[in-house]
Amino acid sequence: MDNGIISVPSNHSVDQTVEKLKGILEAKGVTLFALVDHSGEAEKAGMKMPPTKLLIFGSPKAGTPLMVAAPSIAIDLPLKILVSEDDQGKVWVSYNSPDYLKQRHAVPDDLVKNIDVIGKLIQAVIIPS
């Protein structure tokens, strides 16, 4: 089933992957609005889950034209990247497919580039250094 989510394996731990993402976002002048530590919050509640963190980030210069042209995309913006470890210890980086978002919200072709950058960002992070 195509749920619009792309997941790619990372060659780094969850924390290393998150730190690399944060560094790239900062270097590109992209705002990290929030970092949600799902597994950390679970632990505080006395529960266990594999390491799982969600980055919520974006740029008003990129997002605003999208929301003006296709207002419903505001429900999926800012962009999000989920970094999680599966029960086999493999780390995955997951995000909404730009094509899925385009279709879901009828994003004009000339604005897809504003959300399509996420794939390049992921590739820069998951490759070993």
C-alpha positions as CSV (number, residue, x, y, z in Angstrom):
1,M,0.0,0.0,0.0
2,D,1.4,3.4,-1.0
3,N,0.9,5.6,2.1
4,G,3.0,8.4,0.8
5,I,5.9,7.8,3.2
6,I,9.4,7.2,2.0
7,S,11.7,5.3,4.3
8,V,15.4,4.9,3.7
9,P,18.0,3.2,5.9
10,S,20.6,5.3,7.7
11,N,24.2,4.2,8.3
12,H,24.2,6.0,11.6
13,S,22.5,5.8,15.0
14,V,19.3,7.7,15.6
15,D,21.2,10.3,17.6
16,Q,24.0,10.6,15.0
17,T,21.4,10.9,12.2
18,V,19.5,13.6,14.1
19,E,22.6,15.6,14.8
20,K,23.7,15.4,11.1
21,L,20.2,16.6,10.1
22,K,20.3,19.5,12.6
23,G,23.7,20.5,11.3
24,I,22.7,20.6,7.7
25,L,19.5,22.5,8.5
26,E,21.4,25.1,10.4
27,A,24.0,25.4,7.7
28,K,21.3,26.0,5.1
29,G,19.5,28.6,7.3
30,V,16.4,26.3,7.7
31,T,14.5,26.7,11.0
32,L,14.2,23.6,13.2
33,F,10.9,24.4,14.9
34,A,10.9,21.3,17.1
35,L,12.6,18.1,17.9
36,V,10.2,15.6,19.4
37,D,11.9,12.8,21.3
38,H,9.1,10.2,21.3
39,S,11.2,7.5,22.9
40,G,12.5,9.9,25.6
41,E,8.9,10.9,26.4
42,A,7.9,7.3,26.5
43,E,10.7,6.6,29.0
44,K,9.5,9.5,31.2
45,A,6.1,7.9,31.3
46,G,7.6,4.6,32.4
47,M,7.4,2.9,29.0
48,K,10.0,1.6,26.5
49,M,10.2,2.0,22.8
50,P,13.1,2.0,20.4
51,P,14.9,5.3,19.8
52,T,12.5,7.5,17.8
53,K,12.8,11.2,17.1
54,L,10.8,13.6,14.9
55,L,12.3,16.8,13.4
56,I,9.9,19.5,12.4
57,F,11.5,22.1,10.2
58,G,11.0,24.6,7.4
59,S,11.4,28.0,5.8
60,P,8.7,30.6,5.5
61,K,10.3,31.6,2.1
62,A,9.6,28.1,0.8
63,G,6.4,27.2,2.7
64,T,4.4,30.4,2.4
65,P,4.1,30.2,-1.5
66,L,2.9,26.6,-1.1
67,M,0.3,27.5,1.4
68,V,-1.0,30.4,-0.6
69,A,-1.3,28.3,-3.8
70,A,-2.6,25.1,-2.0
71,P,-3.9,26.1,1.5
72,S,-4.6,22.6,2.7
73,I,-0.8,21.8,2.6
74,A,-0.6,23.8,5.8
75,I,-1.7,20.6,7.6
76,D,1.5,18.9,6.3
77,L,3.8,21.8,6.9
78,P,6.3,22.4,8.3
79,L,8.1,19.4,6.9
80,K,8.9,16.5,9.1
81,I,11.5,13.8,9.2
82,L,11.1,10.8,11.5
83,V,14.3,9.0,12.6
84,S,13.6,5.7,14.2
85,E,15.2,2.4,15.1
86,D,13.3,-0.8,14.2
87,D,13.2,-4.0,16.4
88,Q,16.3,-5.3,14.4
89,G,18.4,-2.3,15.4
90,K,18.3,-0.8,11.9
91,V,17.8,3.0,11.8
92,W,15.3,4.5,9.3
93,V,14.7,8.0,8.1
94,S,11.1,8.6,6.9
95,Y,9.4,11.5,5.4
96,N,6.3,12.4,3.3
97,S,6.9,11.9,-0.4
98,P,6.9,15.2,-2.3
99,D,4.9,13.6,-5.1
100,Y,2.3,12.4,-2.5
101,L,2.1,15.9,-1.0
102,K,1.7,17.4,-4.5
103,Q,-1.2,15.1,-5.3
104,R,-2.8,15.3,-1.9
105,H,-2.9,19.1,-2.0
106,A,-2.8,19.9,-5.7
107,V,0.5,21.7,-5.4
108,P,1.3,23.6,-8.7
109,D,4.2,22.0,-10.6
110,D,6.4,25.1,-10.2
111,L,6.2,24.9,-6.4
112,V,7.0,21.3,-5.9
113,K,10.7,22.2,-5.8
114,N,10.0,23.9,-2.4
115,I,9.2,20.5,-0.8
116,D,11.4,18.3,-3.1
117,V,14.6,19.4,-1.4
118,I,13.9,16.9,1.4
119,G,15.3,13.9,-0.6
120,K,18.6,15.7,-1.1
121,L,18.8,16.5,2.6
122,I,18.2,12.9,3.5
123,Q,20.8,11.6,1.1
124,A,23.4,14.0,2.6
125,V,22.7,12.6,6.0
126,I,22.4,8.8,5.5
127,I,25.7,8.3,3.6
128,P,28.5,7.3,6.0
129,S,31.2,9.9,6.7
